[in-house]
Amino acid sequence: MTTTEAPPKAPHNKPARRTLAFLRNTWRGLTSMRTALVLLFLLALAALPGALLPQRKLNAPKVDEYIAAHGWWGTLLDKLEFYDVYSSIWFSAIYLLLMISLVGCLTPRSFEYVKAMRAKPVLTPRNLARMPHYRLGRGKADVSAEIAAVHKHLSGWRRVEREEADGVRTISAERGFLRETGNLVFHFSMLGLIVFFALGKMFGYEGQVIVQADGSTFCNSGIYNYDSFNAGLRVDGTDLDPFCVKINDFTARYTESGQPDYYHSNIEYQSGEDLETNTWRPYGLEVNSPLRTAGDRVYLLGQGYSPKFTVTFPDGTQRTQNTQWRTVDPGTMLAEGATKFDQPGITDEVQRRTRQLAITGLFAPTAFLHGNVLTSSAPELNDPAVAVDILRGDLGLDAGRGQSVFEVDQSLIDDGRLKKVARENLKVGQEIKLDDGTKIRFDGVGHWVSLQVSHDPTQGFVLGFAIAMFLGLGASLLVKRRRLWVRVKPGTEDHPGTVIEVAGLARTDQAGYGEEFHRISERLISGQKG
């Protein structure tokens, strides 16, 4: 007896098949609605550090201070890109995975939805009495007349009529397809919101600038006109929308407790053809009433004070400046700053760098003295005063590097190149006389306003998708999917007329279909209008 060995079977788990199965399962998991919801939650969670921690694009010095104050923990957060959240690798990965998940999830659902919309309502079940909602009655007219009446009563339903044996005719009807429509609209709108929000971050920009409220002008001609500028990934600052804004005045009102109640600035602006004709248009700029021009929005963020000083040098020449000072106490508008002067008429560079002046100190709109220490008791300009230190020497204006407009370089003081030569508290009109005959007079105070210019070419799309999301969510929650079947049988010689069966089924667990079914079946069987 001879035996023949069977040929060896091909292995079922080849590497290629295993890889293909792994990729298929990974794609199915990624494009499931559960994964999309998890990624959406993770995206919201990942955005929290951007709101709680200082961001380098918005305030780099604040980030440096935070890292220095928190030691190794601050350095670790920096390495993990927690100070650049919205441009970090991990945030971008979540964002991209969410988009892929939504596209992969919604595409097959859309095809299924179109297929379901084109399909006819399902066949009428043989035994309608098994349905959750059922009613049996009799009609007086013949089958054709009753069927016509049913069509009339179900005019808002998607329905199909079918014939059965022995002259029986049925109608299958469905309603509530807007539920799935709303569901798809909600998710597609969410996808559109994510896409256009990302595009807005790529092609948008924001900039902040301080402008004196004395007729000074700001023009959106380049990023160097801003105090800080946050550009999108595709914005290099060379193609900004051109417009100009002139700040004529500023008015502030406060509550009795010192809280700001009303900010208003009378401004003029020009954009488009107005720039060529030098036409200025008036506008009342307020906190919640931004100026919209040239595709940009100009917001009024805040305000502060600019002490005005006049310096009379020993040779009789005068220089006057009103430089913005930084608010250090928003409740009383106490401010600090530095107003810097370069003495004119000195041609020798070495000598000139020993004669520069800086007026530093505190400004109080409503002066209040604790001994000789000046502070402010209210934010209004009731009794303005300054407590100043006069510094003379090298201000470092020719050092080739930028310095803060609100303060002097402390290293110059530490090196002895900048020395304090006087200290005094001044009211408006009072002056200080230095040892070389230089006089410094406090002339008064003006206002400065802080403006923010925002450019977002996708804001209309974002708003539209946000509204569509709420409409889609409302439709998916409020609309009920339900089915209705009607079977009309011809009567017999003993019972002429027709026999009418009505059955209903709710496709979703929604309360209230029982009442609706009772109302509809009552009309269908009794023949009442409504």
C-alpha positions as CSV (number, residue, x, y, z in Angstrom):
1,M,0.0,0.0,0.0
2,T,1.5,3.3,-1.1
3,T,0.6,6.7,0.4
4,T,0.9,10.0,-1.4
5,E,1.9,13.0,0.7
6,A,-0.3,16.0,0.2
7,P,1.4,19.1,-1.1
8,P,2.3,21.6,1.7
9,K,-0.3,24.3,2.2
10,A,0.6,27.8,1.6
11,P,1.0,29.7,4.9
12,H,-2.0,31.9,5.7
13,N,-0.1,34.6,7.5
14,K,2.3,35.8,5.0
15,P,4.0,39.1,5.9
16,A,2.3,41.0,3.0
17,R,-1.1,39.8,4.1
18,R,-0.4,40.6,7.8
19,T,0.7,44.1,6.8
20,L,-2.3,44.6,4.6
21,A,-4.6,43.4,7.4
22,F,-2.9,45.7,9.9
23,L,-3.3,48.7,7.6
24,R,-6.9,47.9,6.9
25,N,-7.7,47.5,10.6
26,T,-5.8,50.7,11.4
27,W,-7.7,52.6,8.8
28,R,-11.0,51.3,10.0
29,G,-10.2,52.3,13.5
30,L,-9.0,55.7,12.5
31,T,-12.1,56.5,10.4
32,S,-14.6,55.4,13.0
33,M,-16.8,58.0,14.6
34,R,-15.6,56.9,18.1
35,T,-12.0,57.8,17.1
36,A,-13.1,61.1,15.6
37,L,-14.8,62.0,18.9
38,V,-11.7,61.0,20.9
39,L,-9.5,63.1,18.6
40,L,-11.8,66.0,19.0
41,F,-11.6,65.7,22.8
42,L,-7.8,65.5,22.6
43,L,-7.6,68.6,20.4
44,A,-9.6,70.6,22.9
45,L,-7.4,69.2,25.7
46,A,-4.2,70.0,23.7
47,A,-5.4,73.6,23.3
48,L,-5.5,74.2,27.0
49,P,-1.7,74.9,27.4
50,G,-2.0,77.6,24.7
51,A,-4.5,79.4,27.0
52,L,-2.8,78.7,30.3
53,L,0.8,79.2,29.4
54,P,2.5,82.2,27.7
55,Q,3.1,81.7,24.0
56,R,6.4,82.7,22.4
57,K,4.7,84.2,19.3
58,L,2.6,86.5,21.5
59,N,5.0,87.4,24.2
60,A,8.5,86.0,24.0
61,P,9.8,88.0,27.1
62,K,7.0,86.6,29.2
63,V,8.0,83.0,28.1
64,D,11.6,83.7,29.1
65,E,10.5,85.0,32.5
66,Y,8.3,81.9,33.0
67,I,11.1,79.5,32.1
68,A,13.5,81.3,34.5
69,A,11.0,81.3,37.3
70,H,10.2,77.6,37.0
71,G,13.6,76.1,36.5
72,W,13.8,72.6,35.0
73,W,10.1,72.3,34.8
74,G,9.9,75.4,32.6
75,T,12.8,74.1,30.4
76,L,11.1,70.7,30.0
77,L,7.9,72.4,28.9
78,D,9.9,74.4,26.4
79,K,11.5,71.2,24.9
80,L,8.0,69.8,24.6
81,E,6.8,72.9,22.6
82,F,4.3,74.0,25.2
83,Y,5.2,77.6,24.5
84,D,4.4,77.1,20.8
85,V,1.4,75.0,21.2
86,Y,-0.4,75.7,17.9
87,S,2.6,75.2,15.8
88,S,3.9,72.2,17.7
89,I,4.3,68.8,16.1
90,W,2.0,67.0,18.5
91,F,-0.8,69.6,18.1
92,S,-0.5,69.5,14.3
93,A,-0.6,65.7,14.4
94,I,-3.8,65.6,16.4
95,Y,-5.3,68.2,14.0
96,L,-4.3,66.3,10.9
97,L,-5.5,62.9,12.3
98,L,-8.8,64.5,13.2
99,M,-9.3,65.8,9.6
100,I,-8.4,62.4,8.2
101,S,-10.7,60.6,10.6
102,L,-13.6,62.9,9.7
103,V,-13.1,62.6,6.0
104,G,-12.7,58.8,6.2
105,C,-15.8,58.5,8.4
106,L,-18.1,60.9,6.5
107,T,-17.3,59.7,3.0
108,P,-18.9,56.2,3.2
109,R,-21.7,57.6,5.3
110,S,-22.5,60.1,2.6
111,F,-22.7,57.3,-0.1
112,E,-24.9,55.3,2.2
113,Y,-27.1,58.3,2.8
114,V,-27.5,59.0,-1.0
115,K,-28.2,55.3,-1.5
116,A,-30.9,55.4,1.2
117,M,-32.5,58.5,-0.2
118,R,-32.8,57.0,-3.6
119,A,-34.2,53.7,-2.3
120,K,-37.9,53.1,-2.0
121,P,-39.5,52.6,1.4
122,V,-39.3,49.0,2.6
123,L,-42.0,46.4,1.9
124,T,-45.0,46.3,4.1
125,P,-44.6,43.5,6.7
126,R,-46.9,40.6,6.3
127,N,-48.2,40.8,9.9
128,L,-48.6,44.4,10.9
129,A,-50.0,43.5,14.3
130,R,-46.5,42.7,15.4
131,M,-45.4,46.3,15.0
132,P,-45.0,48.5,18.2
133,H,-47.8,50.7,17.0
134,Y,-50.8,49.1,15.4
135,R,-54.4,50.0,14.7
136,L,-57.2,48.2,12.8
137,G,-60.4,49.8,11.4
138,R,-62.9,49.8,8.6
139,G,-63.6,52.1,5.8
140,K,-66.8,52.8,3.9
141,A,-65.3,53.5,0.4
142,D,-63.7,51.0,-1.9
143,V,-60.0,50.2,-1.9
144,S,-59.0,52.8,-4.6
145,A,-60.8,55.6,-2.8
146,E,-59.3,54.7,0.5
147,I,-55.8,54.5,-1.0
148,A,-56.2,57.9,-2.6
149,A,-57.3,59.3,0.8
150,V,-54.2,57.8,2.4
151,H,-52.0,59.4,-0.2
152,K,-53.6,62.8,0.5
153,H,-53.2,62.4,4.3
154,L,-49.5,61.4,3.9
155,S,-48.6,64.1,1.4
156,G,-45.5,65.1,3.5
157,W,-44.2,61.5,3.6
158,R,-41.9,59.7,1.2
159,R,-44.1,56.8,0.2
160,V,-44.7,54.0,-2.4
161,E,-47.8,52.1,-3.2
162,R,-47.7,48.3,-3.9
163,E,-50.3,45.7,-4.8
164,E,-50.8,42.4,-3.1
165,A,-53.0,39.3,-3.8
166,D,-56.8,39.4,-3.7
167,G,-57.0,43.1,-4.5
168,V,-55.1,44.2,-1.4
169,R,-53.1,47.4,-1.7
170,T,-50.5,48.8,0.6
171,I,-48.6,52.0,1.2
172,S,-45.1,52.1,2.8
173,A,-44.2,55.6,4.0
174,E,-41.1,57.1,5.7
175,R,-40.3,60.4,7.3
176,G,-37.5,62.1,9.2
177,F,-34.6,61.9,6.7
178,L,-33.6,65.3,7.8
179,R,-32.3,63.7,11.0
180,E,-29.5,62.0,9.0
181,T,-29.1,65.1,6.9
182,G,-28.6,67.2,10.0
183,N,-26.1,64.6,11.3
184,L,-24.0,64.8,8.1
185,V,-24.3,68.6,8.0
186,F,-23.1,68.8,11.6
187,H,-20.0,66.7,10.9
188,F,-19.2,68.2,7.5
189,S,-19.5,71.6,9.0
190,M,-17.2,70.6,11.8
191,L,-14.7,69.4,9.2
192,G,-15.1,72.7,7.3
193,L,-14.6,74.7,10.5
194,I,-11.4,72.8,11.2
195,V,-10.1,73.3,7.6
196,F,-10.9,77.0,7.4
197,F,-9.7,77.7,10.9
198,A,-6.3,76.2,9.9
199,L,-6.3,78.3,6.6
200,G,-7.1,81.4,8.7
201,K,-4.0,80.7,10.8
202,M,-1.9,80.3,7.7
203,F,-3.0,83.4,5.8
204,G,-4.1,85.6,8.7
205,Y,-2.1,88.0,11.0
206,E,-2.5,90.1,14.1
207,G,-0.6,93.1,15.2
208,Q,-0.6,95.4,18.2
209,V,0.5,99.0,18.2
210,I,0.3,102.0,20.6
211,V,-0.7,105.3,19.0
212,Q,-0.8,108.8,20.6
213,A,-4.4,110.2,20.8
214,D,-3.4,113.6,19.5
215,G,-3.9,113.3,15.8
216,S,-1.1,110.8,15.3
217,T,-1.4,108.4,12.4
218,F,-0.7,104.7,12.0
219,C,-0.5,103.1,8.6
220,N,-0.7,99.3,7.9
221,S,2.2,99.4,5.4
222,G,4.6,96.9,7.0
223,I,5.3,94.9,10.1
224,Y,7.9,97.4,11.4
225,N,5.1,99.8,12.1
226,Y,3.8,97.5,14.8
227,D,5.0,97.0,18.4
228,S,4.3,93.3,18.1
229,F,3.2,91.3,15.1
230,N,2.0,87.7,14.9
231,A,2.1,86.5,11.3
232,G,0.5,83.4,9.8
233,L,2.6,80.6,8.3
234,R,2.1,82.0,4.8
235,V,2.4,85.7,5.7
236,D,5.8,87.4,5.4
237,G,4.6,91.0,6.1
238,T,5.3,92.4,2.7
239,D,1.8,92.3,1.3
240,L,-0.4,93.8,4.0
241,D,-3.8,95.4,3.2
242,P,-3.0,99.1,3.0
243,F,-4.9,101.6,5.2
244,C,-4.2,104.4,7.6
245,V,-5.8,105.4,10.9
246,K,-5.6,108.8,12.6
247,I,-6.4,108.9,16.3
248,N,-7.8,112.3,17.1
249,D,-8.8,112.0,20.8
250,F,-9.8,109.6,23.5
251,T,-12.5,109.6,26.2
252,A,-12.8,107.3,29.1
253,R,-15.5,107.0,31.8
254,Y,-15.1,105.0,35.0
255,T,-17.5,103.6,37.7
256,E,-17.3,104.8,41.3
257,S,-15.1,101.8,42.1
258,G,-12.6,102.8,39.4
259,Q,-13.5,100.2,36.8
260,P,-13.6,101.3,33.2
261,D,-17.1,101.8,31.9
262,Y,-16.7,103.5,28.5
263,Y,-13.9,103.9,26.1
264,H,-14.3,106.0,22.9
265,S,-11.9,107.4,20.4
266,N,-12.8,109.7,17.5
267,I,-10.7,108.5,14.6
268,E,-10.4,109.0,10.9
269,Y,-9.3,106.3,8.4
270,Q,-8.6,105.9,4.7
271,S,-8.2,102.8,2.5
272,G,-8.6,101.9,-1.1
273,E,-9.1,104.9,-3.4
274,D,-9.1,107.2,-0.3
275,L,-5.3,106.7,-0.1
276,E,-4.9,108.2,-3.6
277,T,-7.3,111.1,-3.0
278,N,-6.1,111.6,0.6
279,T,-9.8,111.4,1.8
280,W,-10.3,110.8,5.5
281,R,-13.5,109.2,6.8
282,P,-14.7,109.6,10.4
283,Y,-15.5,106.7,12.7
284,G,-16.2,106.3,16.4
285,L,-14.0,103.5,17.7
286,E,-15.1,101.7,20.8
287,V,-14.1,98.4,22.5
288,N,-17.0,96.4,21.1
289,S,-17.3,98.3,17.8
290,P,-14.2,97.6,15.7
291,L,-13.4,99.4,12.5
292,R,-13.7,97.1,9.4
293,T,-11.8,98.3,6.4
294,A,-9.6,96.9,3.7
295,G,-10.4,93.4,4.8
296,D,-9.0,94.0,8.3
297,R,-10.5,94.8,11.7
298,V,-9.1,97.5,14.0
299,Y,-9.9,96.9,17.7
300,L,-9.5,99.4,20.6
301,L,-7.9,97.3,23.3
302,G,-7.0,99.8,26.0
303,Q,-5.4,103.1,26.8
304,G,-2.8,104.8,29.0
305,Y,-1.2,108.1,29.7
306,S,1.7,110.0,28.1
307,P,3.4,112.6,30.4
308,K,4.6,115.6,28.4
309,F,8.0,117.1,29.3
310,T,9.9,120.1,27.9
311,V,13.7,120.2,28.3
312,T,15.5,123.6,28.0
313,F,19.2,123.0,27.5
314,P,21.9,125.4,28.7
315,D,22.2,127.0,25.2
316,G,18.5,127.8,25.2
317,T,17.3,125.2,22.8
318,Q,14.1,123.3,23.7
319,R,12.8,119.8,23.0
320,T,9.3,118.5,24.0
321,Q,8.2,114.9,24.1
322,N,5.1,113.0,25.2
323,T,6.1,109.4,25.4
324,Q,3.7,106.6,26.3
325,W,4.3,105.2,29.8
326,R,3.3,101.7,30.8
327,T,0.3,101.1,33.2
328,V,1.4,99.2,36.3
329,D,-1.9,99.4,38.2
330,P,-5.0,99.1,36.0
331,G,-7.2,100.1,39.0
332,T,-5.7,103.5,39.5
333,M,-3.8,103.8,36.1
334,L,-0.5,104.4,37.9
335,A,2.1,104.3,35.2
336,E,5.9,104.0,34.8
337,G,8.1,104.8,31.9
338,A,11.1,106.6,30.5
339,T,11.2,109.7,28.2
340,K,14.6,110.1,26.5
341,F,16.3,113.2,25.1
342,D,19.3,113.6,22.9
343,Q,20.8,117.1,23.3
344,P,20.9,118.9,20.0
345,G,23.8,120.9,18.6
346,I,26.6,118.5,19.8
347,T,28.7,117.2,16.9
348,D,31.2,115.3,18.9
349,E,29.9,111.8,19.3
350,V,31.8,111.0,22.5
351,Q,30.6,114.2,24.1
352,R,27.1,113.7,22.9
353,R,26.9,110.3,24.5
354,T,27.7,111.9,27.9
355,R,24.9,114.5,27.6
356,Q,21.9,112.4,26.9
357,L,19.0,112.6,29.3
358,A,16.3,110.2,30.5
359,I,13.3,111.1,32.7
360,T,12.2,107.9,34.4
361,G,9.7,107.3,37.3
362,L,6.0,107.1,38.1
363,F,3.0,109.0,36.8
364,A,-0.2,109.3,38.9
365,P,-3.4,110.6,37.2
366,T,-4.9,111.4,40.7
367,A,-1.9,112.0,42.9
368,F,-1.7,110.7,46.5
369,L,1.4,110.9,48.6
370,H,2.4,108.3,51.3
371,G,5.0,110.5,52.8
372,N,7.2,111.3,49.8
373,V,6.1,108.2,47.9
374,L,3.8,109.0,45.0
375,T,0.9,106.8,44.1
376,S,-2.6,107.2,42.5
377,S,-6.0,107.0,44.1
378,A,-8.1,107.0,41.0
379,P,-7.8,106.4,37.2
380,E,-9.2,109.8,36.2
381,L,-7.0,112.8,35.4
382,N,-8.0,114.7,38.6
383,D,-4.6,115.8,39.9
384,P,-1.8,114.5,37.6
385,A,1.7,114.4,39.0
386,V,5.0,112.6,38.4
387,A,7.8,111.3,40.6
388,V,10.9,111.3,38.4
389,D,14.6,110.4,38.4
390,I,16.7,112.4,36.0
391,L,19.5,110.3,34.4
392,R,22.3,111.7,32.4
393,G,25.0,110.0,30.3
394,D,25.0,107.4,27.6
395,L,21.5,106.0,26.9
396,G,22.8,103.4,24.5
397,L,20.8,104.8,21.6
398,D,23.7,104.2,19.2
399,A,24.4,100.6,20.4
400,G,22.8,99.1,17.3
401,R,20.3,97.0,19.3
402,G,16.7,97.7,20.2
403,Q,15.6,98.7,23.7
404,S,12.4,99.1,25.5
405,V,10.5,102.4,25.1
406,F,9.3,102.1,28.7
407,E,12.7,101.9,30.5
408,V,16.4,102.4,30.2
409,D,19.1,99.8,30.0
410,Q,20.0,98.8,33.6
411,S,23.4,97.6,32.5
412,L,24.3,101.2,31.6
413,I,23.5,102.4,35.1
414,D,25.5,99.5,36.6
415,D,28.5,100.4,34.4
416,G,28.3,104.0,35.5
417,R,27.7,105.3,32.0
418,L,24.3,106.6,33.1
419,K,24.0,108.5,36.4
420,K,21.1,109.9,38.4
421,V,21.5,113.6,38.7
422,A,18.1,114.6,40.2
423,R,14.9,113.3,41.8
424,E,11.7,115.3,42.3
425,N,7.9,115.1,42.5
426,L,6.3,117.5,40.0
427,K,2.8,118.8,39.4
428,V,1.8,120.2,36.0
429,G,3.8,123.4,35.3
430,Q,6.6,122.7,37.8
431,E,10.2,122.2,36.7
432,I,13.6,120.9,37.8
433,K,16.9,122.8,37.3
434,L,20.0,120.6,36.9
435,D,23.5,121.4,37.9
436,D,24.5,122.5,34.4
437,G,21.5,124.8,34.0
438,T,19.3,122.4,32.1
439,K,15.6,122.8,33.0
440,I,13.0,120.1,32.8
441,R,9.3,121.1,33.0
442,F,6.3,118.8,33.4
443,D,3.8,120.3,30.9
444,G,0.8,118.0,31.2
445,V,-0.4,114.6,30.0
446,G,-2.0,113.1,27.0
447,H,-3.6,109.8,26.1
448,W,-2.4,106.8,24.1
449,V,-4.5,104.0,22.8
450,S,-3.6,100.4,22.1
451,L,-4.9,99.1,18.8
452,Q,-5.0,95.6,17.4
453,V,-5.2,94.9,13.7
454,S,-6.6,91.5,12.8
455,H,-6.7,90.0,9.3
456,D,-8.6,86.7,8.9
457,P,-9.7,86.0,5.3
458,T,-11.6,82.9,6.4
459,Q,-13.7,84.4,9.2
460,G,-16.9,84.4,7.0
461,F,-16.5,80.7,6.2
462,V,-15.8,79.9,9.9
463,L,-19.0,81.7,10.9
464,G,-21.0,80.0,8.2
465,F,-19.8,76.6,9.2
466,A,-20.4,77.3,12.9
467,I,-24.0,78.3,12.1
468,A,-24.4,75.2,10.0
469,M,-23.1,73.1,12.8
470,F,-25.8,74.3,15.2
471,L,-28.5,73.9,12.6
472,G,-27.3,70.4,11.8
473,L,-27.1,69.5,15.5
474,G,-30.6,70.8,16.0
475,A,-32.0,68.8,13.1
476,S,-30.3,65.6,14.3
477,L,-31.7,66.0,17.8
478,L,-35.2,67.2,17.1
479,V,-36.2,65.4,13.9
480,K,-37.6,61.9,14.5
481,R,-37.1,59.1,12.0
482,R,-40.3,56.9,11.7
483,R,-42.0,54.6,9.3
484,L,-45.7,54.0,8.6
485,W,-47.5,51.2,6.8
486,V,-51.1,51.1,5.6
487,R,-52.8,48.0,4.2
488,V,-56.2,48.3,2.7
489,K,-58.2,45.1,2.1
490,P,-61.5,44.8,0.2
491,G,-64.5,43.9,2.4
492,T,-66.7,40.8,2.1
493,E,-70.4,40.4,1.3
494,D,-71.2,40.3,5.0
495,H,-69.0,43.3,5.8
496,P,-68.8,45.6,2.7
497,G,-66.3,48.5,2.5
498,T,-62.7,47.9,3.4
499,V,-60.5,46.8,6.2
500,I,-57.7,49.3,7.0
501,E,-54.5,48.3,9.0
502,V,-52.1,51.0,10.1
503,A,-48.8,50.2,11.7
504,G,-45.9,52.4,12.8
505,L,-42.3,52.0,13.8
506,A,-39.9,54.7,15.2
507,R,-36.4,54.3,13.9
508,T,-35.0,56.1,16.9
509,D,-35.8,56.1,20.6
510,Q,-37.8,59.3,20.6
511,A,-40.7,59.9,22.9
512,G,-43.9,61.2,21.3
513,Y,-44.3,58.9,18.3
514,G,-47.2,57.1,20.0
515,E,-49.2,60.3,20.1
516,E,-48.3,61.1,16.5
517,F,-49.2,57.6,15.4
518,H,-52.6,57.8,17.1
519,R,-53.4,61.1,15.5
520,I,-52.4,59.9,12.0
521,S,-54.1,56.5,12.3
522,E,-57.3,58.3,13.5
523,R,-57.3,60.4,10.4
524,L,-56.6,57.6,8.0
525,I,-59.3,55.3,9.4
526,S,-62.0,57.9,10.0
527,G,-61.2,59.8,6.8
528,Q,-61.0,63.2,8.7
529,K,-59.1,66.0,7.2
530,G,-56.0,67.4,8.9
